[in-house]
Amino acid sequence: MGVLKQIATYLYLRKKDADTPNSKWVQYMHGINRISLLLFLFAIVVMIVKAFLRK
């Protein structure tokens, strides 16, 4: 599975593959990955805003 497809799945932009195993631990892992991805994107946006406001 490609990285962009996995990110789209985490952000609910794409349906989950029905053949993947589904357990509580996998759900926890995907939840943590989703949170870290959103925090990373938020940090990138903050850095871009700060860069443009300094000029």
CHARMM internal coordinates of N, CA and C (Angstrom, degrees):
IC EDIT
DIST 1 N 1 CA 1.4418
DIST 1 CA 1 C 1.5283
ANGL 1 N 1 CA 1 C 108.06
DIST 1 C 2 N 1.2965
ANGL 1 CA 1 C 2 N 116.20
DIHE 1 N 1 CA 1 C 2 N 135.15
DIST 2 N 2 CA 1.4450
ANGL 1 C 2 N 2 CA 120.72
DIHE 1 CA 1 C 2 N 2 CA -178.40
DIST 2 CA 2 C 1.5216
ANGL 2 N 2 CA 2 C 112.09
DIHE 1 C 2 N 2 CA 2 C -74.87
DIST 2 C 3 N 1.3086
ANGL 2 CA 2 C 3 N 114.83
DIHE 2 N 2 CA 2 C 3 N 159.32
DIST 3 N 3 CA 1.4575
ANGL 2 C 3 N 3 CA 120.95
DIHE 2 CA 2 C 3 N 3 CA -178.26
DIST 3 CA 3 C 1.5231
ANGL 3 N 3 CA 3 C 110.81
DIHE 2 C 3 N 3 CA 3 C -63.45
DIST 3 C 4 N 1.3213
ANGL 3 CA 3 C 4 N 117.64
DIHE 3 N 3 CA 3 C 4 N -44.93
DIST 4 N 4 CA 1.4619
ANGL 3 C 4 N 4 CA 119.79
DIHE 3 CA 3 C 4 N 4 CA -178.91
DIST 4 CA 4 C 1.5324
ANGL 4 N 4 CA 4 C 112.18
DIHE 3 C 4 N 4 CA 4 C -65.53
DIST 4 C 5 N 1.3366
ANGL 4 CA 4 C 5 N 116.71
DIHE 4 N 4 CA 4 C 5 N -35.10
DIST 5 N 5 CA 1.4611
ANGL 4 C 5 N 5 CA 119.87
DIHE 4 CA 4 C 5 N 5 CA 176.86
DIST 5 CA 5 C 1.5263
ANGL 5 N 5 CA 5 C 110.39
DIHE 4 C 5 N 5 CA 5 C -66.20
DIST 5 C 6 N 1.3325
ANGL 5 CA 5 C 6 N 116.66
DIHE 5 N 5 CA 5 C 6 N -39.22
DIST 6 N 6 CA 1.4659
ANGL 5 C 6 N 6 CA 120.69
DIHE 5 CA 5 C 6 N 6 CA 179.42
DIST 6 CA 6 C 1.5257
ANGL 6 N 6 CA 6 C 110.70
DIHE 5 C 6 N 6 CA 6 C -66.48
DIST 6 C 7 N 1.3302
ANGL 6 CA 6 C 7 N 116.93
DIHE 6 N 6 CA 6 C 7 N -41.24
DIST 7 N 7 CA 1.4665
ANGL 6 C 7 N 7 CA 120.60
DIHE 6 CA 6 C 7 N 7 CA 177.83
DIST 7 CA 7 C 1.5217
ANGL 7 N 7 CA 7 C 110.05
DIHE 6 C 7 N 7 CA 7 C -63.83
DIST 7 C 8 N 1.3171
ANGL 7 CA 7 C 8 N 117.44
DIHE 7 N 7 CA 7 C 8 N -41.65
DIST 8 N 8 CA 1.4683
ANGL 7 C 8 N 8 CA 120.73
DIHE 7 CA 7 C 8 N 8 CA 177.98
DIST 8 CA 8 C 1.5227
ANGL 8 N 8 CA 8 C 110.84
DIHE 7 C 8 N 8 CA 8 C -62.42
DIST 8 C 9 N 1.3188
ANGL 8 CA 8 C 9 N 117.52
DIHE 8 N 8 CA 8 C 9 N -35.56
DIST 9 N 9 CA 1.4560
ANGL 8 C 9 N 9 CA 121.11
DIHE 8 CA 8 C 9 N 9 CA 177.99
DIST 9 CA 9 C 1.5225
ANGL 9 N 9 CA 9 C 110.50
DIHE 8 C 9 N 9 CA 9 C -68.39
DIST 9 C 10 N 1.3475
ANGL 9 CA 9 C 10 N 117.34
DIHE 9 N 9 CA 9 C 10 N -41.89
DIST 10 N 10 CA 1.4663
ANGL 9 C 10 N 10 CA 121.09
DIHE 9 CA 9 C 10 N 10 CA 179.51
DIST 10 CA 10 C 1.5197
ANGL 10 N 10 CA 10 C 111.29
DIHE 9 C 10 N 10 CA 10 C -62.44
DIST 10 C 11 N 1.3154
ANGL 10 CA 10 C 11 N 117.03
DIHE 10 N 10 CA 10 C 11 N -37.30
DIST 11 N 11 CA 1.4558
ANGL 10 C 11 N 11 CA 120.98
DIHE 10 CA 10 C 11 N 11 CA -176.49
DIST 11 CA 11 C 1.5273
ANGL 11 N 11 CA 11 C 112.20
DIHE 10 C 11 N 11 CA 11 C -91.58
DIST 11 C 12 N 1.3207
ANGL 11 CA 11 C 12 N 117.32
DIHE 11 N 11 CA 11 C 12 N 12.35
DIST 12 N 12 CA 1.4643
ANGL 11 C 12 N 12 CA 123.91
DIHE 11 CA 11 C 12 N 12 CA 178.79
DIST 12 CA 12 C 1.5280
ANGL 12 N 12 CA 12 C 112.63
DIHE 11 C 12 N 12 CA 12 C 60.78
DIST 12 C 13 N 1.3258
ANGL 12 CA 12 C 13 N 117.82
DIHE 12 N 12 CA 12 C 13 N 29.63
DIST 13 N 13 CA 1.4568
ANGL 12 C 13 N 13 CA 121.49
DIHE 12 CA 12 C 13 N 13 CA 175.93
DIST 13 CA 13 C 1.5259
ANGL 13 N 13 CA 13 C 110.76
DIHE 12 C 13 N 13 CA 13 C -90.23
DIST 13 C 14 N 1.3067
ANGL 13 CA 13 C 14 N 116.60
DIHE 13 N 13 CA 13 C 14 N -12.76
DIST 14 N 14 CA 1.4558
ANGL 13 C 14 N 14 CA 122.21
DIHE 13 CA 13 C 14 N 14 CA -176.36
DIST 14 CA 14 C 1.5217
ANGL 14 N 14 CA 14 C 108.43
DIHE 13 C 14 N 14 CA 14 C -141.68
DIST 14 C 15 N 1.3225
ANGL 14 CA 14 C 15 N 116.63
DIHE 14 N 14 CA 14 C 15 N 146.89
DIST 15 N 15 CA 1.4599
ANGL 14 C 15 N 15 CA 120.19
DIHE 14 CA 14 C 15 N 15 CA 179.05
DIST 15 CA 15 C 1.5174
ANGL 15 N 15 CA 15 C 110.80
DIHE 14 C 15 N 15 CA 15 C -70.98
DIST 15 C 16 N 1.3163
ANGL 15 CA 15 C 16 N 115.32
DIHE 15 N 15 CA 15 C 16 N 149.03
DIST 16 N 16 CA 1.4448
ANGL 15 C 16 N 16 CA 123.06
DIHE 15 CA 15 C 16 N 16 CA 178.37
DIST 16 CA 16 C 1.5292
ANGL 16 N 16 CA 16 C 110.30
DIHE 15 C 16 N 16 CA 16 C -72.02
DIST 16 C 17 N 1.3295
ANGL 16 CA 16 C 17 N 117.10
DIHE 16 N 16 CA 16 C 17 N 146.69
DIST 17 N 17 CA 1.4647
ANGL 16 C 17 N 17 CA 121.40
DIHE 16 CA 16 C 17 N 17 CA 176.47
DIST 17 CA 17 C 1.5261
ANGL 17 N 17 CA 17 C 108.69
DIHE 16 C 17 N 17 CA 17 C -70.66
DIST 17 C 18 N 1.3154
ANGL 17 CA 17 C 18 N 117.21
DIHE 17 N 17 CA 17 C 18 N 128.79
DIST 18 N 18 CA 1.4637
ANGL 17 C 18 N 18 CA 121.72
DIHE 17 CA 17 C 18 N 18 CA -176.14
DIST 18 CA 18 C 1.5216
ANGL 18 N 18 CA 18 C 112.48
DIHE 17 C 18 N 18 CA 18 C -71.45
DIST 18 C 19 N 1.3377
ANGL 18 CA 18 C 19 N 118.37
DIHE 18 N 18 CA 18 C 19 N -20.21
DIST 19 N 19 CA 1.4601
ANGL 18 C 19 N 19 CA 121.42
DIHE 18 CA 18 C 19 N 19 CA -176.54
DIST 19 CA 19 C 1.5225
ANGL 19 N 19 CA 19 C 113.72
DIHE 18 C 19 N 19 CA 19 C -85.27
DIST 19 C 20 N 1.3312
ANGL 19 CA 19 C 20 N 118.24
DIHE 19 N 19 CA 19 C 20 N -7.63
DIST 20 N 20 CA 1.4597
ANGL 19 C 20 N 20 CA 120.00
DIHE 19 CA 19 C 20 N 20 CA -178.06
DIST 20 CA 20 C 1.5240
ANGL 20 N 20 CA 20 C 109.75
DIHE 19 C 20 N 20 CA 20 C -76.65
DIST 20 C 21 N 1.3429
ANGL 20 CA 20 C 21 N 116.64
DIHE 20 N 20 CA 20 C 21 N 146.22
DIST 21 N 21 CA 1.4724
ANGL 20 C 21 N 21 CA 119.02
DIHE 20 CA 20 C 21 N 21 CA 178.25
DIST 21 CA 21 C 1.5273
ANGL 21 N 21 CA 21 C 110.16
DIHE 20 C 21 N 21 CA 21 C -66.78
DIST 21 C 22 N 1.3166
ANGL 21 CA 21 C 22 N 115.97
DIHE 21 N 21 CA 21 C 22 N 147.09
DIST 22 N 22 CA 1.4579
ANGL 21 C 22 N 22 CA 120.63
DIHE 21 CA 21 C 22 N 22 CA -176.21
DIST 22 CA 22 C 1.5259
ANGL 22 N 22 CA 22 C 108.96
DIHE 21 C 22 N 22 CA 22 C -126.87
DIST 22 C 23 N 1.3128
ANGL 22 CA 22 C 23 N 116.43
DIHE 22 N 22 CA 22 C 23 N 106.05
DIST 23 N 23 CA 1.4530
ANGL 22 C 23 N 23 CA 120.71
DIHE 22 CA 22 C 23 N 23 CA 176.32
DIST 23 CA 23 C 1.5243
ANGL 23 N 23 CA 23 C 108.11
DIHE 22 C 23 N 23 CA 23 C -131.18
DIST 23 C 24 N 1.3196
ANGL 23 CA 23 C 24 N 115.91
DIHE 23 N 23 CA 23 C 24 N 168.66
DIST 24 N 24 CA 1.4663
ANGL 23 C 24 N 24 CA 120.18
DIHE 23 CA 23 C 24 N 24 CA -179.83
DIST 24 CA 24 C 1.5216
ANGL 24 N 24 CA 24 C 111.00
DIHE 23 C 24 N 24 CA 24 C -61.52
DIST 24 C 25 N 1.3246
ANGL 24 CA 24 C 25 N 117.37
DIHE 24 N 24 CA 24 C 25 N -39.85
DIST 25 N 25 CA 1.4680
ANGL 24 C 25 N 25 CA 120.46
DIHE 24 CA 24 C 25 N 25 CA -176.73
DIST 25 CA 25 C 1.5238
ANGL 25 N 25 CA 25 C 111.16
DIHE 24 C 25 N 25 CA 25 C -67.42
DIST 25 C 26 N 1.3097
ANGL 25 CA 25 C 26 N 116.98
DIHE 25 N 25 CA 25 C 26 N -36.59
DIST 26 N 26 CA 1.4612
ANGL 25 C 26 N 26 CA 120.57
DIHE 25 CA 25 C 26 N 26 CA 176.99
DIST 26 CA 26 C 1.5241
ANGL 26 N 26 CA 26 C 109.50
DIHE 25 C 26 N 26 CA 26 C -66.82
DIST 26 C 27 N 1.3233
ANGL 26 CA 26 C 27 N 117.26
DIHE 26 N 26 CA 26 C 27 N -39.94
DIST 27 N 27 CA 1.4609
ANGL 26 C 27 N 27 CA 120.86
DIHE 26 CA 26 C 27 N 27 CA 177.64
DIST 27 CA 27 C 1.5182
ANGL 27 N 27 CA 27 C 110.88
DIHE 26 C 27 N 27 CA 27 C -63.87
DIST 27 C 28 N 1.3357
ANGL 27 CA 27 C 28 N 117.40
DIHE 27 N 27 CA 27 C 28 N -41.82
DIST 28 N 28 CA 1.4684
ANGL 27 C 28 N 28 CA 120.73
DIHE 27 CA 27 C 28 N 28 CA 177.13
DIST 28 CA 28 C 1.5291
ANGL 28 N 28 CA 28 C 110.60
DIHE 27 C 28 N 28 CA 28 C -61.41
DIST 28 C 29 N 1.3395
ANGL 28 CA 28 C 29 N 116.07
DIHE 28 N 28 CA 28 C 29 N -44.37
DIST 29 N 29 CA 1.4595
ANGL 28 C 29 N 29 CA 120.47
DIHE 28 CA 28 C 29 N 29 CA -179.79
DIST 29 CA 29 C 1.5256
ANGL 29 N 29 CA 29 C 110.84
DIHE 28 C 29 N 29 CA 29 C -60.96
DIST 29 C 30 N 1.3305
ANGL 29 CA 29 C 30 N 117.21
DIHE 29 N 29 CA 29 C 30 N -44.54
DIST 30 N 30 CA 1.4550
ANGL 29 C 30 N 30 CA 120.32
DIHE 29 CA 29 C 30 N 30 CA 179.67
DIST 30 CA 30 C 1.5289
ANGL 30 N 30 CA 30 C 111.16
DIHE 29 C 30 N 30 CA 30 C -66.77
DIST 30 C 31 N 1.3153
ANGL 30 CA 30 C 31 N 117.60
DIHE 30 N 30 CA 30 C 31 N -34.72
DIST 31 N 31 CA 1.4586
ANGL 30 C 31 N 31 CA 120.65
DIHE 30 CA 30 C 31 N 31 CA 176.48
DIST 31 CA 31 C 1.5186
ANGL 31 N 31 CA 31 C 111.89
DIHE 30 C 31 N 31 CA 31 C -64.45
DIST 31 C 32 N 1.3227
ANGL 31 CA 31 C 32 N 116.75
DIHE 31 N 31 CA 31 C 32 N -44.32
DIST 32 N 32 CA 1.4614
ANGL 31 C 32 N 32 CA 120.98
DIHE 31 CA 31 C 32 N 32 CA 177.88
DIST 32 CA 32 C 1.5193
ANGL 32 N 32 CA 32 C 110.29
DIHE 31 C 32 N 32 CA 32 C -65.22
DIST 32 C 33 N 1.3272
ANGL 32 CA 32 C 33 N 117.80
DIHE 32 N 32 CA 32 C 33 N -40.90
DIST 33 N 33 CA 1.4608
ANGL 32 C 33 N 33 CA 120.85
DIHE 32 CA 32 C 33 N 33 CA 177.48
DIST 33 CA 33 C 1.5256
ANGL 33 N 33 CA 33 C 111.12
DIHE 32 C 33 N 33 CA 33 C -62.71
DIST 33 C 34 N 1.3278
ANGL 33 CA 33 C 34 N 116.56
DIHE 33 N 33 CA 33 C 34 N -38.93
DIST 34 N 34 CA 1.4626
ANGL 33 C 34 N 34 CA 121.15
DIHE 33 CA 33 C 34 N 34 CA 179.45
DIST 34 CA 34 C 1.5321
ANGL 34 N 34 CA 34 C 110.25
DIHE 33 C 34 N 34 CA 34 C -63.87
DIST 34 C 35 N 1.3248
ANGL 34 CA 34 C 35 N 116.83
DIHE 34 N 34 CA 34 C 35 N -43.94
DIST 35 N 35 CA 1.4641
ANGL 34 C 35 N 35 CA 121.04
DIHE 34 CA 34 C 35 N 35 CA 179.22
DIST 35 CA 35 C 1.5154
ANGL 35 N 35 CA 35 C 110.63
DIHE 34 C 35 N 35 CA 35 C -63.56
DIST 35 C 36 N 1.3315
ANGL 35 CA 35 C 36 N 117.79
DIHE 35 N 35 CA 35 C 36 N -45.97
DIST 36 N 36 CA 1.4629
ANGL 35 C 36 N 36 CA 120.47
DIHE 35 CA 35 C 36 N 36 CA -178.46
DIST 36 CA 36 C 1.5288
ANGL 36 N 36 CA 36 C 111.26
DIHE 35 C 36 N 36 CA 36 C -65.78
DIST 36 C 37 N 1.3205
ANGL 36 CA 36 C 37 N 117.43
DIHE 36 N 36 CA 36 C 37 N -36.27
DIST 37 N 37 CA 1.4644
ANGL 36 C 37 N 37 CA 120.65
DIHE 36 CA 36 C 37 N 37 CA 177.96
DIST 37 CA 37 C 1.5236
ANGL 37 N 37 CA 37 C 110.73
DIHE 36 C 37 N 37 CA 37 C -65.77
DIST 37 C 38 N 1.3187
ANGL 37 CA 37 C 38 N 117.32
DIHE 37 N 37 CA 37 C 38 N -43.48
DIST 38 N 38 CA 1.4630
ANGL 37 C 38 N 38 CA 120.64
DIHE 37 CA 37 C 38 N 38 CA 178.87
DIST 38 CA 38 C 1.5300
ANGL 38 N 38 CA 38 C 111.67
DIHE 37 C 38 N 38 CA 38 C -65.27
DIST 38 C 39 N 1.3274
ANGL 38 CA 38 C 39 N 117.64
DIHE 38 N 38 CA 38 C 39 N -39.62
DIST 39 N 39 CA 1.4669
ANGL 38 C 39 N 39 CA 120.50
DIHE 38 CA 38 C 39 N 39 CA 176.54
DIST 39 CA 39 C 1.5200
ANGL 39 N 39 CA 39 C 111.34
DIHE 38 C 39 N 39 CA 39 C -65.02
DIST 39 C 40 N 1.3171
ANGL 39 CA 39 C 40 N 117.07
DIHE 39 N 39 CA 39 C 40 N -38.95
DIST 40 N 40 CA 1.4556
ANGL 39 C 40 N 40 CA 120.94
DIHE 39 CA 39 C 40 N 40 CA 177.94
DIST 40 CA 40 C 1.5259
ANGL 40 N 40 CA 40 C 110.64
DIHE 39 C 40 N 40 CA 40 C -63.30
DIST 40 C 41 N 1.3253
ANGL 40 CA 40 C 41 N 116.99
DIHE 40 N 40 CA 40 C 41 N -46.21
DIST 41 N 41 CA 1.4622
ANGL 40 C 41 N 41 CA 120.23
DIHE 40 CA 40 C 41 N 41 CA 179.38
DIST 41 CA 41 C 1.5257
ANGL 41 N 41 CA 41 C 110.94
DIHE 40 C 41 N 41 CA 41 C -64.19
DIST 41 C 42 N 1.3271
ANGL 41 CA 41 C 42 N 118.02
DIHE 41 N 41 CA 41 C 42 N -38.11
DIST 42 N 42 CA 1.4569
ANGL 41 C 42 N 42 CA 121.93
DIHE 41 CA 41 C 42 N 42 CA 176.56
DIST 42 CA 42 C 1.5243
ANGL 42 N 42 CA 42 C 110.62
DIHE 41 C 42 N 42 CA 42 C -62.30
DIST 42 C 43 N 1.3277
ANGL 42 CA 42 C 43 N 117.11
DIHE 42 N 42 CA 42 C 43 N -43.22
DIST 43 N 43 CA 1.4678
ANGL 42 C 43 N 43 CA 121.24
DIHE 42 CA 42 C 43 N 43 CA 179.43
DIST 43 CA 43 C 1.5303
ANGL 43 N 43 CA 43 C 111.05
DIHE 42 C 43 N 43 CA 43 C -64.12
DIST 43 C 44 N 1.3110
ANGL 43 CA 43 C 44 N 117.79
DIHE 43 N 43 CA 43 C 44 N -39.52
DIST 44 N 44 CA 1.4680
ANGL 43 C 44 N 44 CA 121.26
DIHE 43 CA 43 C 44 N 44 CA 177.44
DIST 44 CA 44 C 1.5191
ANGL 44 N 44 CA 44 C 110.28
DIHE 43 C 44 N 44 CA 44 C -62.52
DIST 44 C 45 N 1.3282
ANGL 44 CA 44 C 45 N 116.83
DIHE 44 N 44 CA 44 C 45 N -43.66
DIST 45 N 45 CA 1.4675
ANGL 44 C 45 N 45 CA 120.66
DIHE 44 CA 44 C 45 N 45 CA 179.07
DIST 45 CA 45 C 1.5267
ANGL 45 N 45 CA 45 C 110.38
DIHE 44 C 45 N 45 CA 45 C -62.80
DIST 45 C 46 N 1.3285
ANGL 45 CA 45 C 46 N 117.42
DIHE 45 N 45 CA 45 C 46 N -42.84
DIST 46 N 46 CA 1.4671
ANGL 45 C 46 N 46 CA 121.08
DIHE 45 CA 45 C 46 N 46 CA 178.73
DIST 46 CA 46 C 1.5232
ANGL 46 N 46 CA 46 C 110.57
DIHE 45 C 46 N 46 CA 46 C -62.28
DIST 46 C 47 N 1.3194
ANGL 46 CA 46 C 47 N 117.73
DIHE 46 N 46 CA 46 C 47 N -42.30
DIST 47 N 47 CA 1.4681
ANGL 46 C 47 N 47 CA 120.82
DIHE 46 CA 46 C 47 N 47 CA 179.53
DIST 47 CA 47 C 1.5230
ANGL 47 N 47 CA 47 C 111.25
DIHE 46 C 47 N 47 CA 47 C -64.58
DIST 47 C 48 N 1.3272
ANGL 47 CA 47 C 48 N 117.03
DIHE 47 N 47 CA 47 C 48 N -39.60
DIST 48 N 48 CA 1.4660
ANGL 47 C 48 N 48 CA 120.18
DIHE 47 CA 47 C 48 N 48 CA 179.18
DIST 48 CA 48 C 1.5277
ANGL 48 N 48 CA 48 C 110.51
DIHE 47 C 48 N 48 CA 48 C -66.81
DIST 48 C 49 N 1.3318
ANGL 48 CA 48 C 49 N 117.10
DIHE 48 N 48 CA 48 C 49 N -42.75
DIST 49 N 49 CA 1.4529
ANGL 48 C 49 N 49 CA 120.97
DIHE 48 CA 48 C 49 N 49 CA 178.89
DIST 49 CA 49 C 1.5237
ANGL 49 N 49 CA 49 C 110.74
DIHE 48 C 49 N 49 CA 49 C -62.51
DIST 49 C 50 N 1.3264
ANGL 49 CA 49 C 50 N 116.99
DIHE 49 N 49 CA 49 C 50 N -44.32
DIST 50 N 50 CA 1.4695
ANGL 49 C 50 N 50 CA 121.09
DIHE 49 CA 49 C 50 N 50 CA 179.02
DIST 50 CA 50 C 1.5257
ANGL 50 N 50 CA 50 C 110.95
DIHE 49 C 50 N 50 CA 50 C -62.23
DIST 50 C 51 N 1.3179
ANGL 50 CA 50 C 51 N 117.29
DIHE 50 N 50 CA 50 C 51 N -38.55
DIST 51 N 51 CA 1.4620
ANGL 50 C 51 N 51 CA 121.24
DIHE 50 CA 50 C 51 N 51 CA -179.64
DIST 51 CA 51 C 1.5084
ANGL 51 N 51 CA 51 C 111.55
DIHE 50 C 51 N 51 CA 51 C -64.68
DIST 51 C 52 N 1.3426
ANGL 51 CA 51 C 52 N 117.58
DIHE 51 N 51 CA 51 C 52 N -38.47
DIST 52 N 52 CA 1.4542
ANGL 51 C 52 N 52 CA 120.59
DIHE 51 CA 51 C 52 N 52 CA -178.82
DIST 52 CA 52 C 1.5226
ANGL 52 N 52 CA 52 C 112.72
DIHE 51 C 52 N 52 CA 52 C -80.28
DIST 52 C 53 N 1.3227
ANGL 52 CA 52 C 53 N 117.90
DIHE 52 N 52 CA 52 C 53 N -25.72
DIST 53 N 53 CA 1.4565
ANGL 52 C 53 N 53 CA 120.65
DIHE 52 CA 52 C 53 N 53 CA -179.75
DIST 53 CA 53 C 1.5256
ANGL 53 N 53 CA 53 C 112.73
DIHE 52 C 53 N 53 CA 53 C -79.53
DIST 53 C 54 N 1.3102
ANGL 53 CA 53 C 54 N 117.84
DIHE 53 N 53 CA 53 C 54 N -19.68
DIST 54 N 54 CA 1.4677
ANGL 53 C 54 N 54 CA 121.60
DIHE 53 CA 53 C 54 N 54 CA -179.80
DIST 54 CA 54 C 1.5220
ANGL 54 N 54 CA 54 C 112.06
DIHE 53 C 54 N 54 CA 54 C -73.62
DIST 54 C 55 N 1.3088
ANGL 54 CA 54 C 55 N 117.83
DIHE 54 N 54 CA 54 C 55 N -24.00
DIST 55 N 55 CA 1.4718
ANGL 54 C 55 N 55 CA 120.32
DIHE 54 CA 54 C 55 N 55 CA -175.31
DIST 55 CA 55 C 1.4722
ANGL 55 N 55 CA 55 C 112.77
DIHE 54 C 55 N 55 CA 55 C -79.84
END
COOR INIT
IC SEED 1 N 1 CA 1 C
IC BUILD
